[in-house]
Amino acid sequence: MYRSQAMLNKIIILFTLRILSYFTLFPDSVILTQALKTGLRVMLTLAAFLLLKSLRDKHRGFDFSFGNITPLALYVGYLLLGLLSVTWAALPDYALLQLSMIIEALAFAWFFTKLLTYYNTLSDNHARLSLVFGRAALFICLGFIVGMYTDPDTFFRKTHEGEVSRLGGIIINPNELGMLACLLAVMGYVELLDKRPKTINLLAVAVSLFVVYYTQSRSSLLALLLVSAIFILRNGNLRLVIFSVAAVTIVLPFVFYSVFLKQGDINEVMSMTGRLPFWKDLLTEGFTQRPLFGYGFMCIADGEYFNSVHSYSAKMTHNTFAQVLLNLGLVGFFTCFLQMLATFFAIGRSNDASHRALAGMMLVPLLINSFTEFGIFGESNYGIQFYQLLILLFVVKTVPATSTQSVKFAHSKMVAA
């Protein structure tokens, strides 16, 4: 068995930097920010490829096999439809830019998943996705906690006429940061269910709770409550269940008023911060104009913005399913719908209980975020990257090299005969 702490550290650093590549690290310079994001992502994809190549060159004996191809094939079909839509897109340059970023993300996910899978085969699961993801998200969330005290003007953004401060600031959308913090809790819960060390994983859950609260993200708080309930039920500890029910009963009224109602504006909550009338206009005024194939990849109107009659104007829908419906029409929507069904089926039939628990709990914040923000089929964001990793988690496998070689040899003999 080959096990290297240095390799594990490299993988964690690689994934941490990948998440950071989606942040606005230089808010005063759009050009510098875009150059850094693009350059860093390409370099990280290359780094994942080189780490994989180095590992395979030094430690031979295994080859890759691929199963559950349907979810990946349908995802590639969705991207191919997006590529075809550039020919009729309202904003072809923008559509092509978004498509190229998502394809690059898929390339990173491909090499990174193969790297994790190969190293875990050699090391007896030393670099579990829950461990790697958990450590990366923990470092980033701790960075935001430090930043909120040392540079609040950068790490907080003011909303509701300056009355509400939300962690995330000008670096990232608070709802997206809340989703990342919720996924941190997921990784901690999965590690705890697998009987891994308690201290670091309980710290991860505590940091997640802190960050989600300060993002003031309703969707992330709802997701965190759901994944926490799943963990408690799967844990099966009666005392934990009783303690959790008591804690929620005491804390929930305060949290509900502070996060969900904010300034006590119930109308804002009921309209989902103006999203419901916006979505209604999208469907009645935008979708009906191009119902079959849409406006082109990541385009939702004939121009840059969709001008809603009853709500705000925007260039994205704040709902990944409406985004697909508008930019690729019914054809794209049903392609994505089938892709998700195939992903759920692949998760459900997996023999790896830990992978099933990880994927099932990851889907909760990813899907909830998809109803209110960029989502897994929206504009380029790290939620898309995480969904790609989730798909490939059930696609990429390793097998002993001898068995692969023998199959190839047998096949060549049959062809020759």
N, C-alpha and C positions, 0 to 999 in steps of 0.2 A: 504494500500500500504506500502510495506517495502522498504526503501531506505537507504543504508548505504555507507557513503563516505569511511569508512574503508574497506569495501568489494571491492569497486571500485578501491581503491588504491592497494589492494592485487592483483587484476586481472591485473592491468596495470604493476605492478612490475613483476608478473609472466610472462607476455608476453614479457616484456623488456629483462628479463633474458633468455627467450627462444631464442630470436633473437641473443643475445650475445653468446649463446652456439654454434653458427656456426662460431664464430670468432677465429682467432689464437691469443690468449691472451698471450701466452708464446712462442714466436717465436724461442727462443734459445733452447727449449727442446721439441722435437717431442713427447716423451713419456708423459711428463706432460700435453702437449696440448691435446693429445688424451684421456688421463685419465680424464681431466677436462671436455672435451666435452661430453664424454660418461656418466660420473657420474652426471653431471649437468642436462643433458637431461632426464635421468631416474628419478632423484629426482623431476624435474619439472612436469613430467607426473604424478608421485605419488602425488605431491602437488595439481595438478588440480583435480585429483580424490578425494582427501581428502576434498578440499574446496567444491566440488560439494556435497559430502556426508554430510558434516556439514550443508550446506545450506538446503538440503532437509530434514534432521532430525529436524531442527529448524522451518522450514516453509513448512508445508505439504499443500496439496490441489491441486497439479498439478502432472500430469504424462507426459511422453514423448510419442509422436507419430512420425512416420517416413513416409515421402513422397518423391517423386522424387528419388526412390531407384535405378533406372537404371544407373545414372552416378556413384554412389557408387559401385554398383554391377560390372560394367565393370572395375572400378578401382581395385577392389579386384581381378577380373579375370586377370588383367594385372600382379598383384603381384603374383598370383598363377602360372601363366605362367613363371614368373621369378624364382619362387621357383623350378618348374619342370626343368628349364633350368640349374640349378646347376649340374644336372646329366651329362650334355654334355658341360659344360662351359670350356673354355680354362684355366680360373683361378678360380676354384670352391671356394676356400677360400675367394677370393676377392668378387666374386659374392654374396656369402652368407653374407659377412660383409655389403655390400651395401644394400642388401635386408633387413637385420635386422634393419639397421638404418632408412630406409624408413618406415618399418612397425611400428617401435617405434614412428616415427613422426606422423603416422596416429593415433596411440593410443592417443598421446597428443592432436591432433586435435579433436578427438572424445570426450574426457572428457572436453576439453576447450570449445568446441562449446556447449555442454550440460550445462556447468556452465554458460556461457554467456546467453544462451536462458532461462534458469530457472530464473536467477537473473533478467533479463530484463522483464520477465513476472511479477515478483513480484514488480519490481521497476518502471514500466512504461518507459522502454527503457533507464535506467540510465547508463548502460554499453554497449552502442552501439559499434559494431566492429569498426566503423570509428573513434570513440573517443578513444577506447583502443589502437588500432593499431597506430592512429595518435600520441598519447602521447608517446608511446613506441619508435616509429621511431624518434620523435622530440628529445627526450632525447639522443638517440644514435647519431643522426646527430650533435647535439650541442656538444656532447663529441668529435666528430671528428674535429669540428671547433676549439675547445679549443686545441686539440692535435696538429693540424697543426701549431699552433704558439708556443706551449710549447715544442714539441718534433718532429720537422719536419722529422728527420731521420727515425723515426718509422712510422709516419703517411703519409709520401709520398714515392712513389716508382719512380725511375728514368727509363725512357724509351727513345727510339730514341737516343741512344748513350749518354744518360745523359742530353739531351737537354730539355726533357719534364718531368715535375713533376706531378704525378697523386695521388690525395687523395685516401687513402685506404691503401697504404704502404704495409707492410708485415702482416698486420692484416687481410685484406680481399681484394679480387680482386676488383679493382676500378669499373669495370662494374657491379659487384654485389652490391657494395655500391651505385652506381648511381641508380640502380633499386630500392633499398630501399628508397632513397631520392625521387624518382619519386612517389613511393607509398605513401610517406608522403604527397606529394602534392595532390594525389587522395583523401586521407582522409580529408585534409583541404577543398578541393572543395566540397566533399559530405556534410560535416558539414555546409558549407556556403549555399549550395542549400537547406538544411533542416532548414535554418534560425537560426542556432546556433550562439553563440557569435563570432563576427568578429575578434577581436583583436588577440586572440590566434591562430585562423585558418589562418589569413593573415600572421602571423609570421611563421607558419608552411610552407606556400607556399614560403615565402621569403627564409627561411632556405633551402628548397628543391632546389630552383634555385641556391643558393650559392654552395651547396654541389655538385650538378650535374655538374656545370661549372668546379669546381676544380677536379672532378674525370676525366675530359676530356673524358668522355664516350660518344661516338657517338650514340650508341643505346639508352642510357638513355636520352640524349638530345632530340632525335627524339620522344621518348615516352612522354617526358614532354611537348613538343610542341603539340602533339596530344591530350593529356588529358586536357591541358589548352584550346585548341580550343573547345573540347567537353563542358567544363565548361562554356565558354563564350557563346556558342550557346544555351545551356540549360538555362543560366541565363536570356537571353532575354533583357539585358540592352543595348540600342543602344549606349549610351555614352561609355560603357565599350568596346563594339565592335570597335568603332572608335579609342579609345585610344590604344587598343591592336594592331590593324593593324598598327597604326603609330609607336608604340614602336618596333614591330617586324621589320618594314621596316628600322628603324634606327639602331637597334642592330644586326640584323641577319647577315649582311655581316661580321662584326667583329667576331661574334661567329662562323660563318662558317669557316673563315680562321683559327681561334685559335683552335677550337675543331676538326672540320672535316679534315682540311688539315694539321693541326699541323705544320710541317716543310715545307709545300708546296709540299709534295710528293703525287701527284695525283694518281700515280700507286699503292701506298699503299692502298688508299681509294678504287680504282676500284677492287683490289683483296681482299678487306676486310681483310687487314693485313695478307695476305697469306692464308686465309681460303678457297677461291674459288678453287685454285688448289689442296688444301688438300682434300676438299670434293669430287672433281672429282676423285682423286685417291682412296678415300674410296669406292666410288660407282663402279668404274671400276675394281679395284683390290681386294678390301675386300669383298664387298657385294656379288659379283658374285660367291665367293667361298662357301658361306653358305647362300643362298637367302631365304630359307624357315623359319628356326628357329634360325639363327644367331649363334654367338659365345658364347652365354650365358649371363646372366644378367650383364650389365655394362662392358662386354668385347667386344672389337672391332677388335681383331686380335688373332692369335694363341698364341702370347706371350703377354707380358705386354704392349708393344708399337706397334702402327701401324707405319711402316716406309714408309712415303710417298716419291715417286720418285721425284715429282716436288715441294715439299714443305717441311715442318718440320715433325719431328716425335712426336707423342703424344699418350697418353693413353685414351683420350676422344676426342669427335668429335667437340666440340664447336658449337653444334647444336643438340637440344634435339630430333628432328625428325630423323636426321641421326643416332643419338645414338641408338634409338629404332630399327631402320631398321637394324643396324649392330649387336646389341646384342640379339634381339629377332626375327629378320627376318621379312618377310611379315606378318606372323601371328601376331606378336607383334605389328607391325606398324598399321595394320587395327584394332586391338583391341583398341589401343590408339586413333586412328582416330574416331572410333565409340563412345568412351568414351567422347571425346571432343564435338562431335555433341550432345550427350545426355546432357552434361553440358550446352551448349548454349541453347538448347531447354528448360531446366529447368529454366534457368534465364529468357528467353523470356516470359514464360507463368506465371511467378510469379505475384501475386497480390500486392506485396509490391514494390512500386515505388522506395523507398529509397534503398532497397536491389538490385533491378535491376540496378540502377545507380552505386551503389558501385561495384557490380560484373563486370559490363560492363567496367568501367574505370580501375578496377584492372587488367583485362585481357590484357589491352594495354601494360603496361610495362612487364608483365609476359610473354606474347607471343613474344614481340620484343626481350627480353632477351633470350628467348628460341631459337631464330634463330642464336645467336652469342655466347652463353655461355652454362652453365650446363642445364638450363631450367627446365621445370616442369616434365619431364620424364628422366632427366639425373642423374648424380652422386648426392649423398646426399648433399642438399643445402637448404637454407631457401626459395628459390623459390618454391620448392616442398611442403614445409610446408604451404606456403601461398595458393597454389592451393588446397591443401587438405581442408583447412579452407573454401575456397570459395565453394567447392563442398558441404561440410556439412552444410553450411549456408542455403541451400535450402532443406536439408534432415531432420534436427532435428527441431521438433516443440513441443510445450507444449499444453496440453488440461486439462481442469478441471478433477480432479481425479474421481469425481462422474460419469462423462460420460464414462470414461474408465472402471470403475468398473461395471457400468450397462451393458456395451457391453459384458464384460467377463461373467457376471451373466446370461445374455440372451443367450449367446453362450453355457454355461454349461447346461442350461435348455433344449436347443434344442438337445444337445448331449444325455442328459438323456432320453428325449422323444424318 
